[in-house]
Amino acid sequence: MKREHPDLLRPFFNLALGSHTYNGIGNRALLKAPRRLAVRLSRRLTGQQLDAEVARYIAADGCGW
C-alpha cells in the first residue's frame, strides 16, 4: 500500500479531535467519513475464511454501514 499509494499514507502531528490530540500515519480525509468500519484481517485466515470476511465487509458497505 505504501508503494502503490504513498500520497494516502502521510504522517500527521497534533491532530485535535474533541479534547484529544493525535499523531499518526494515514489518510486524514477518512476521518471525515460519516460512517467508518475498521478492517483487520489476520494472515492466518484460510482462503475460505478470508472470502467470508471480505463478503462480510462488502455487505456492510452495501447496506450503507
N, C-alpha and C positions, 0 to 999 in steps of 0.2 A: 504494500500500500504506500509506503514511504517513497519508493522509487517511482511508482506509477502516478501518484498524485501528491507530490511534495507541497503543493500550494494548500492542500487541505489540512496538513499537519504542521502547523506553525506554533511555536511556543508563545505563551501569553503570561503576563505577570500582573498581579494586583487587580484581578477582575472582581469587582464588587457586585455581589448578588444579595440583596437584602442586607442583613447585618454581617454577612460573611465575606471574606476576601480569599480568592483562589489564585493559584499559579497552576499551569498545566500545559499540555500539548494537545492540539486538536483543532477542530473546525468550530469556532465560536458561533458561527451562524446557526448551528444546530441547536444551540441553547434557546433560540427564539421560536422553535417549532412549538405549536400549541400542544401537541401530543408526542411523547417520546417513549421509546421502548428500548431498554438495554438489551443488547445481543451479546451473549457469551456462549461460545462453543468449545468443547474440550477436544483435544487431539485424540483422545481415547475412544471417541464415538465410532461405532461401526458404520458402515455405509448406510444400512437401514435406519439406524438411529439418527444419523445426520440428515437423511432425507425427511424423517419425521419432524425434526426440529426446524428445518428450512420450511416445510409445509406449514408448521405452526406459526412461524413469523410472517409468512406470506398471507396466511389467513387473517392474522391480526392487522396487517397493513390493509388488506382488502375491506375490512369492516370499519375502517376509519380509526382504528385504535392506534 
